[in-house]
């Protein structure tokens, strides 16, 4: 799968994906939901690296951020055909 195909699956333009990567632009909620779906994870997991425990509102840590990013790179590599070492991820933690 190419980067353009990934953008199509998410429902955005390849330029949007490029901006997320290169300009540290945070995707809007509908795009986040599609990214989560394509990668097989939840939106909270994408945003925080944590999953909500089923049946409660408790949030529990899943793994280290580094491990999460490595898994995301591996999934993106599989989806796009790019080698993992050629994929760069930018993450922003925004506290408001």
Secondary structure, DSSP 4 states (H G I P E B T S, - for coil): --HHHHHHHHTS-HHHHHHHHHS-PPPPHHHHHHHHHHHTS-HHHHHHSEEEPTTSS-EEE-S-HHHHHHHHHHHHHHHH---GGG----------
